[in-house]
Amino acid sequence: MPVNSFDSYPLTWKPQKEKLRPPYYKALAGDLEDKIRSGLLKEGTKLPPQREIADYLDLNYTTITRVYDLCKKKGLIYGTMGKGTFVSPHSAEDITIPAPQTLDVCIEMGAVNGFGEYSGLIGQATHRVIEKGYLRNLYEYSYPAGHPHQLAAGIRWMEQLGAHADCEHTAIFAGAQNALAVAFLALFSPGDKIAADEYTYSNFIELAKLLHLVLIPVRGDEKGMLPEELQKQCTVNRIKGIYLIPTCANPTAVSIPAGRRSELAAVIRRNDLILVEDDISAWLHAAGGKVLPSMFDTLGGQSIYICGMTKSLCPGLRIAYMAFGERYKAAILHGLLNVNIKTSSFDAEIITELILNGDAYQIAAKKRMWTEKNCLLYAGYFPDFYDERKAVSYYQWLPIEVPGSFYEVENELLNRGVRVYHSGRFAVAEGSKQNFLRVSLCSAGSTKKLERGLQILREYLEEGQ
């Protein structure tokens, strides 16, 4: 007989004793899974302590431990030291996205494809563009910076992100990486020094190497780059430019608040730096109605602002808008013409169609919703490393205490079936005392795969510690 009677005790999970059949651990695990999948047990519900369930069912404590362990492996529940066991976010739903074949080999949590499989409205817009009477005009060499109506659509999109420009100071590029390449080719020379966050976009680091630019790491805090540290580096080094991702910085997911942006802008003006602002994620905040002023607007338009559309709309449509100040106009357009000749007008027209008919905003809102849900899912597995200020980000920055080079850590996780990227790939300078993983939450292909990937990652880190 149980030591205590829980017949009238309000347990959040209360299996029907009379329906249980051996093996009991399988029957109980099935019952718990059914209640979670059906929504009877909502995400975040705290489950009863294992000993209480054991007493209530008059079963051995180890049987209940086995039940909880089995459900944890399925990603249905998670435990927090000293707090208890909880129902995992999304365990009652399965948001399935058609996945590339590579996802059958491993769970993709390294690349940031921005839920690239969501393409229904993209396909419809493509058909509408094909059916238009002026398709032939899109195949010509005319308007190397972009057709006027395409530029107008881009300006409209950027305005919701807090960046305001006009057609004379806007151009269309073949993706943000292409825009970065043109900007740094056109405005800088080999040997020029560029200030950047200590951890920054890895492809930018490689681009700087190709262009023989010298990156100067600048310390930051939870609000982003420190203005006094930027000024210090400007004093010590002859810095010509600065590269910033002010919103959801890649890879740290830090967003610079308005006050810090103003302070950084003052240092940029004082030292006459050329700012290249890579605004890859402001649309996530715009979709939620919370827009911070762009650095471009803060500086009165005297900088470079790049707004890529691959993460917000479609990774295969390599389109980005660049806004630039008058002092940079001639150099940027010269660089665009000699690097690209022009960007695909057909791709730009599809993006234009999506913006003008409103579908772009619908796609962005949907992706934001998925992003918020996946961030909460991450929080369930790593509650000690979850920052609510990063609650809407395609990726999270997870501190780790695992020995070995970043290649060894990445390969070990890959062997376990998960691809993530180590902070070593994003470090502007070597020698950091703290290591991290950038965990992508938008590329796994389904909620189940993401849950499994997070479970593998947590187990690996617990073993390493």
C-alpha positions as CSV (number, residue, x, y, z in Angstrom):
1,M,0.0,0.0,0.0
2,P,1.2,3.6,-0.6
3,V,2.7,5.4,2.3
4,N,0.4,8.3,1.6
5,S,-3.0,8.5,-0.2
6,F,-3.2,10.8,-3.2
7,D,-6.6,9.8,-4.3
8,S,-8.0,13.3,-3.7
9,Y,-4.7,15.1,-4.2
10,P,-4.7,17.5,-7.2
11,L,-1.7,16.0,-9.1
12,T,-1.1,17.7,-12.5
13,W,-0.6,14.3,-14.0
14,K,-2.8,11.6,-12.5
15,P,-2.8,8.3,-14.4
16,Q,-5.8,6.0,-14.0
17,K,-4.4,3.2,-11.8
18,E,-7.1,0.7,-12.8
19,K,-6.2,0.9,-16.5
20,L,-2.5,0.2,-16.0
21,R,-1.0,-3.0,-17.4
22,P,2.6,-4.3,-17.2
23,P,5.2,-3.4,-18.2
24,Y,4.1,-0.4,-16.1
25,Y,6.8,2.0,-17.2
26,K,5.7,1.7,-20.9
27,A,2.1,2.1,-20.0
28,L,2.8,5.2,-17.9
29,A,5.1,6.7,-20.5
30,G,2.4,6.2,-23.1
31,D,-0.2,7.8,-20.9
32,L,2.0,10.8,-20.2
33,E,2.8,11.2,-23.9
34,D,-0.8,11.0,-24.9
35,K,-1.8,13.7,-22.4
36,I,0.9,16.0,-23.6
37,R,0.3,15.4,-27.3
38,S,-3.5,15.9,-26.8
39,G,-2.9,19.2,-25.0
40,L,-4.3,18.0,-21.7
41,L,-0.9,18.8,-20.2
42,K,0.1,22.2,-21.5
43,E,3.6,23.3,-22.1
44,G,5.3,24.6,-19.0
45,T,3.1,22.4,-16.7
46,K,5.1,21.3,-13.7
47,L,4.8,17.5,-13.2
48,P,4.5,15.8,-9.8
49,P,7.7,14.7,-8.1
50,Q,8.5,11.1,-9.0
51,R,8.1,9.9,-5.4
52,E,4.6,11.4,-5.2
53,I,3.5,9.5,-8.4
54,A,5.2,6.3,-7.2
55,D,3.3,6.5,-3.9
56,Y,0.0,7.4,-5.6
57,L,0.3,4.4,-8.0
58,D,1.9,2.1,-5.4
59,L,4.9,1.4,-7.7
60,N,8.6,1.4,-7.2
61,Y,10.3,4.8,-7.4
62,T,12.7,3.5,-10.1
63,T,9.7,2.7,-12.4
64,I,8.7,6.3,-12.4
65,T,12.3,7.4,-12.9
66,R,12.3,5.2,-16.0
67,V,9.1,6.8,-17.2
68,Y,10.4,10.3,-16.8
69,D,13.8,9.4,-18.4
70,L,12.0,7.9,-21.4
71,C,9.8,10.9,-22.0
72,K,12.9,13.2,-21.6
73,K,14.6,11.3,-24.4
74,K,11.6,12.0,-26.6
75,G,11.8,15.7,-25.7
76,L,8.4,15.7,-24.1
77,I,9.6,16.9,-20.7
78,Y,12.7,18.5,-19.2
79,G,14.1,18.8,-15.7
80,T,15.5,21.9,-14.0
81,M,17.8,21.4,-11.1
82,G,16.1,22.3,-7.9
83,K,12.8,23.3,-9.6
84,G,11.3,20.1,-10.9
85,T,10.2,18.5,-14.2
86,F,8.1,20.4,-16.7
87,V,6.3,19.8,-20.0
88,S,8.5,21.0,-22.9
89,P,7.3,23.8,-25.2
90,H,5.8,22.6,-28.5
91,S,5.5,19.0,-27.3
92,A,1.8,19.0,-28.2
93,E,2.4,20.2,-31.8
94,D,4.5,19.3,-34.8
95,I,5.3,22.2,-37.1
96,T,6.7,20.2,-40.0
97,I,8.6,22.0,-42.7
98,P,9.8,20.2,-45.9
99,A,13.5,19.6,-45.3
100,P,16.4,19.4,-47.6
101,Q,18.1,16.0,-48.0
102,T,21.0,17.1,-45.8
103,L,18.7,17.2,-42.8
104,D,18.3,13.4,-43.1
105,V,22.0,13.0,-42.3
106,C,22.2,15.4,-39.3
107,I,20.0,17.8,-37.5
108,E,20.9,21.3,-38.9
109,M,21.4,23.7,-36.1
110,G,24.4,25.5,-37.6
111,A,23.2,27.2,-40.7
112,V,20.7,30.0,-40.5
113,N,18.3,29.5,-43.4
114,G,15.4,31.4,-41.8
115,F,12.7,28.7,-42.3
116,G,13.6,28.7,-45.9
117,E,11.2,25.9,-46.7
118,Y,8.2,28.2,-46.2
119,S,7.6,29.1,-49.8
120,G,3.9,29.0,-50.7
121,L,3.5,32.7,-51.1
122,I,6.9,33.0,-52.8
123,G,5.7,30.6,-55.5
124,Q,2.5,32.5,-56.0
125,A,4.4,35.8,-56.4
126,T,6.7,34.2,-58.9
127,H,3.7,33.1,-61.1
128,R,2.3,36.6,-61.0
129,V,5.5,38.1,-62.1
130,I,5.8,35.6,-65.0
131,E,2.3,36.5,-66.1
132,K,3.1,40.3,-66.2
133,G,3.3,41.9,-69.6
134,Y,6.6,43.6,-69.1
135,L,8.7,40.5,-68.3
136,R,11.0,41.1,-71.2
137,N,12.0,44.4,-69.7
138,L,13.4,42.6,-66.6
139,Y,15.9,40.8,-68.8
140,E,17.6,43.9,-70.1
141,Y,20.7,45.7,-68.8
142,S,18.8,48.8,-67.9
143,Y,18.7,50.3,-64.4
144,P,21.8,48.7,-62.9
145,A,20.9,50.0,-59.4
146,G,17.3,48.6,-59.8
147,H,14.1,49.6,-61.5
148,P,12.5,52.7,-59.9
149,H,9.4,50.8,-58.7
150,Q,11.7,48.1,-57.3
151,L,13.7,50.7,-55.4
152,A,10.4,52.3,-54.1
153,A,9.4,48.9,-52.7
154,G,12.7,48.5,-51.0
155,I,12.5,51.9,-49.5
156,R,9.0,51.1,-48.2
157,W,10.3,47.9,-46.6
158,M,13.3,49.7,-45.0
159,E,11.1,52.4,-43.6
160,Q,9.3,49.9,-41.3
161,L,12.8,49.0,-40.0
162,G,13.7,52.5,-39.0
163,A,15.8,53.4,-42.1
164,H,14.7,56.1,-44.4
165,A,16.2,56.8,-47.8
166,D,15.2,57.8,-51.4
167,C,15.7,56.3,-54.8
168,E,18.8,58.4,-55.5
169,H,20.6,56.8,-52.5
170,T,19.4,53.2,-52.7
171,A,20.5,50.3,-54.8
172,I,19.7,46.6,-55.1
173,F,22.3,43.9,-54.6
174,A,22.5,40.1,-55.0
175,G,22.1,39.4,-51.3
176,A,23.6,41.0,-48.2
177,Q,27.0,39.2,-48.7
178,N,27.3,40.7,-52.2
179,A,26.4,44.2,-50.8
180,L,29.0,43.8,-48.1
181,A,31.6,42.8,-50.7
182,V,30.8,45.8,-52.9
183,A,30.8,48.2,-49.9
184,F,34.2,47.2,-48.6
185,L,35.7,47.0,-52.1
186,A,34.5,50.4,-53.0
187,L,35.2,52.3,-49.7
188,F,38.3,50.7,-48.3
189,S,41.8,49.7,-49.3
190,P,44.1,46.8,-48.3
191,G,45.5,47.4,-44.8
192,D,42.6,49.6,-43.7
193,K,41.5,48.9,-40.1
194,I,37.8,48.1,-39.4
195,A,36.3,48.0,-35.9
196,A,34.0,45.1,-35.2
197,D,32.5,43.2,-32.3
198,E,34.7,40.6,-30.6
199,Y,32.4,37.9,-32.1
200,T,30.9,38.7,-35.5
201,Y,29.6,37.2,-38.7
202,S,32.0,34.6,-39.8
203,N,31.6,35.3,-43.6
204,F,32.5,38.9,-43.0
205,I,35.7,37.8,-41.2
206,E,36.5,35.7,-44.3
207,L,35.6,38.6,-46.6
208,A,38.0,40.9,-44.7
209,K,40.7,38.4,-45.1
210,L,40.2,38.3,-48.9
211,L,40.3,42.0,-49.1
212,H,43.3,42.3,-46.7
213,L,41.5,44.4,-44.3
214,V,42.5,44.4,-40.6
215,L,39.7,43.7,-38.1
216,I,40.1,45.4,-34.7
217,P,37.9,43.7,-32.0
218,V,36.0,46.0,-29.7
219,R,34.8,44.8,-26.3
220,G,31.1,44.9,-25.5
221,D,28.6,44.0,-22.9
222,E,25.0,42.8,-22.8
223,K,24.0,46.0,-24.7
224,G,26.5,45.6,-27.5
225,M,29.7,47.4,-28.4
226,L,31.0,49.7,-25.7
227,P,31.4,53.3,-26.9
228,E,34.4,54.0,-24.7
229,E,36.1,50.9,-26.0
230,L,35.4,52.0,-29.6
231,Q,36.9,55.4,-28.8
232,K,39.9,53.8,-27.2
233,Q,40.6,51.7,-30.3
234,C,40.2,54.8,-32.5
235,T,42.8,56.5,-30.4
236,V,45.2,53.6,-30.4
237,N,44.6,52.4,-34.0
238,R,44.0,54.4,-37.1
239,I,40.5,52.9,-37.7
240,K,38.8,53.9,-40.9
241,G,35.5,52.0,-40.6
242,I,33.2,50.0,-38.4
243,Y,31.0,47.0,-39.1
244,L,28.0,46.6,-36.9
245,I,24.9,44.3,-36.7
246,P,22.8,46.4,-34.3
247,T,19.8,44.1,-34.0
248,C,20.2,40.4,-33.1
249,A,23.9,40.5,-33.8
250,N,25.3,37.4,-35.5
251,P,26.3,35.3,-33.6
252,T,25.6,36.7,-30.1
253,A,21.9,37.7,-30.7
254,V,22.6,41.0,-28.8
255,S,20.4,44.0,-29.8
256,I,21.8,47.5,-29.1
257,P,19.3,49.7,-27.3
258,A,18.5,53.2,-28.6
259,G,20.7,55.0,-26.0
260,R,23.7,52.9,-26.8
261,R,23.2,53.5,-30.5
262,S,23.3,57.2,-30.0
263,E,26.5,56.9,-27.9
264,L,28.1,54.9,-30.6
265,A,27.0,57.3,-33.3
266,A,28.7,60.1,-31.4
267,V,32.0,58.2,-31.5
268,I,31.5,57.4,-35.2
269,R,31.0,61.1,-36.0
270,R,33.9,62.2,-33.8
271,N,36.3,59.9,-35.6
272,D,34.8,60.2,-39.0
273,L,34.3,56.5,-39.3
274,I,32.6,54.8,-42.2
275,L,29.8,52.7,-40.7
276,V,28.6,49.6,-42.6
277,E,25.4,48.5,-40.8
278,D,24.2,45.0,-41.6
279,D,20.6,44.9,-40.6
280,I,19.7,41.2,-41.0
281,S,17.2,40.9,-38.2
282,A,15.4,44.2,-37.6
283,W,12.4,42.8,-39.5
284,L,11.8,40.4,-36.7
285,H,11.3,43.3,-34.3
286,A,9.3,45.2,-36.9
287,A,6.9,42.2,-37.2
288,G,6.3,42.5,-33.5
289,G,5.8,46.2,-33.6
290,K,9.0,47.1,-31.8
291,V,11.4,49.1,-34.1
292,L,14.6,50.7,-32.9
293,P,16.0,53.6,-34.9
294,S,18.6,52.4,-37.4
295,M,22.2,53.6,-37.0
296,F,21.7,55.0,-40.6
297,D,18.9,57.3,-39.4
298,T,20.8,58.2,-36.2
299,L,23.8,59.3,-38.3
300,G,21.5,61.3,-40.6
301,G,22.0,59.0,-43.5
302,Q,25.8,59.4,-43.6
303,S,26.6,55.7,-43.5
304,I,25.9,52.4,-45.3
305,Y,22.8,50.5,-44.5
306,I,22.3,46.9,-45.8
307,C,18.9,45.1,-45.6
308,G,19.0,41.5,-46.8
309,M,15.8,39.8,-47.7
310,T,17.0,36.2,-47.6
311,K,16.3,35.6,-44.0
312,S,12.9,37.4,-43.9
313,L,11.5,36.1,-47.1
314,C,13.4,33.5,-49.1
315,P,17.1,32.4,-49.0
316,G,17.0,31.5,-52.7
317,L,16.1,35.0,-53.8
318,R,19.4,36.7,-53.4
319,I,18.2,40.3,-53.0
320,A,19.4,43.0,-50.6
321,Y,18.8,46.8,-50.4
322,M,21.5,49.2,-49.6
323,A,21.0,52.8,-48.6
324,F,24.0,55.1,-48.6
325,G,24.9,58.7,-47.8
326,E,25.7,61.2,-50.5
327,R,29.4,61.1,-49.8
328,Y,29.5,57.4,-50.6
329,K,27.1,57.4,-53.6
330,A,29.6,57.6,-56.5
331,A,31.9,54.9,-55.0
332,I,29.1,52.5,-54.2
333,L,27.5,52.8,-57.7
334,H,30.9,52.4,-59.3
335,G,31.5,49.3,-57.3
336,L,28.1,47.8,-58.0
337,L,28.5,48.3,-61.8
338,N,32.0,46.8,-61.9
339,V,31.3,43.8,-59.6
340,N,27.7,43.0,-60.6
341,I,26.9,44.9,-63.7
342,K,23.4,44.7,-62.2
343,T,21.4,42.4,-59.9
344,S,18.7,40.0,-61.3
345,S,15.7,42.2,-62.0
346,F,13.5,39.0,-62.1
347,D,14.4,38.2,-58.5
348,A,14.0,41.8,-57.5
349,E,10.6,41.8,-59.1
350,I,9.4,38.8,-57.1
351,I,10.5,40.6,-53.9
352,T,8.8,43.8,-55.1
353,E,5.5,41.9,-55.7
354,L,5.6,40.4,-52.2
355,I,6.2,43.8,-50.6
356,L,3.6,45.7,-52.6
357,N,0.8,43.1,-52.2
358,G,1.5,42.7,-48.5
359,D,2.5,39.1,-48.6
360,A,6.0,40.0,-47.4
361,Y,4.7,41.2,-44.1
362,Q,2.5,38.1,-43.7
363,I,5.6,35.9,-44.3
364,A,7.6,37.9,-41.8
365,A,4.9,37.7,-39.2
366,K,4.7,33.9,-39.6
367,K,8.5,33.5,-39.3
368,R,8.5,35.7,-36.2
369,M,5.9,33.5,-34.6
370,W,7.9,30.3,-35.3
371,T,11.0,32.1,-34.0
372,E,9.4,33.0,-30.7
373,K,8.2,29.5,-30.2
374,N,11.6,28.0,-31.0
375,C,13.3,30.4,-28.6
376,L,10.9,29.2,-25.8
377,L,11.7,25.7,-26.7
378,Y,15.4,26.5,-26.3
379,A,14.7,28.1,-23.0
380,G,13.1,24.8,-21.8
381,Y,16.4,23.0,-22.4
382,F,18.8,25.7,-21.4
383,P,16.9,27.9,-18.8
384,D,20.1,29.0,-17.1
385,F,21.4,30.5,-20.4
386,Y,18.2,32.1,-21.7
387,D,18.0,35.8,-22.0
388,E,14.5,37.3,-22.6
389,R,16.1,40.1,-24.5
390,K,17.0,37.5,-27.1
391,A,13.6,36.0,-27.2
392,V,13.1,36.8,-30.9
393,S,16.2,35.6,-32.6
394,Y,17.0,32.9,-35.2
395,Y,19.9,31.7,-33.0
396,Q,21.1,31.6,-29.4
397,W,24.6,32.1,-28.0
398,L,25.2,29.2,-25.6
399,P,28.2,29.3,-23.2
400,I,30.0,25.9,-22.9
401,E,32.8,24.4,-20.8
402,V,33.9,21.6,-23.1
403,P,37.6,21.1,-23.7
404,G,39.1,20.8,-27.2
405,S,39.4,23.0,-30.3
406,F,36.3,24.3,-32.0
407,Y,36.8,21.7,-34.9
408,E,36.9,18.9,-32.3
409,V,33.7,20.1,-30.6
410,E,31.8,20.6,-33.8
411,N,32.9,17.2,-35.2
412,E,32.0,15.4,-31.9
413,L,28.5,16.9,-32.1
414,L,28.3,16.1,-35.8
415,N,29.1,12.5,-35.0
416,R,26.2,12.6,-32.6
417,G,23.9,13.8,-35.3
418,V,23.8,17.6,-34.7
419,R,25.5,20.4,-36.6
420,V,26.2,23.6,-34.7
421,Y,29.0,26.2,-34.9
422,H,31.6,27.0,-32.3
423,S,32.5,30.5,-31.2
424,G,35.9,30.0,-32.7
425,R,34.4,30.6,-36.1
426,F,33.1,34.0,-35.1
427,A,36.0,35.3,-33.0
428,V,37.7,38.3,-34.5
429,A,40.8,37.6,-32.4
430,E,41.9,34.4,-30.7
431,G,42.4,33.9,-27.0
432,S,39.0,34.2,-25.5
433,K,38.6,32.5,-22.1
434,Q,35.0,31.6,-22.7
435,N,33.7,29.4,-25.5
436,F,30.2,29.4,-27.0
437,L,28.0,27.6,-29.5
438,R,25.8,29.4,-31.9
439,V,22.6,27.4,-31.9
440,S,20.4,28.0,-34.9
441,L,16.7,27.5,-34.2
442,C,15.3,28.0,-37.7
443,S,16.9,25.2,-39.8
444,A,16.2,21.9,-38.2
445,G,13.2,21.2,-40.5
446,S,10.7,20.4,-37.9
447,T,9.9,20.9,-34.2
448,K,10.6,17.3,-33.4
449,K,14.1,17.5,-35.0
450,L,14.8,20.7,-33.2
451,E,13.8,19.1,-29.9
452,R,15.9,16.1,-30.5
453,G,18.9,18.3,-31.4
454,L,18.5,20.4,-28.3
455,Q,18.3,17.2,-26.2
456,I,21.5,15.8,-27.8
457,L,23.2,19.1,-27.3
458,R,22.3,19.3,-23.6
459,E,23.4,15.7,-23.0
460,Y,26.7,16.4,-24.6
461,L,27.3,19.5,-22.6
462,E,26.4,17.8,-19.3
463,E,28.8,15.0,-20.1
464,G,31.6,17.5,-20.9
465,Q,31.1,19.4,-17.7
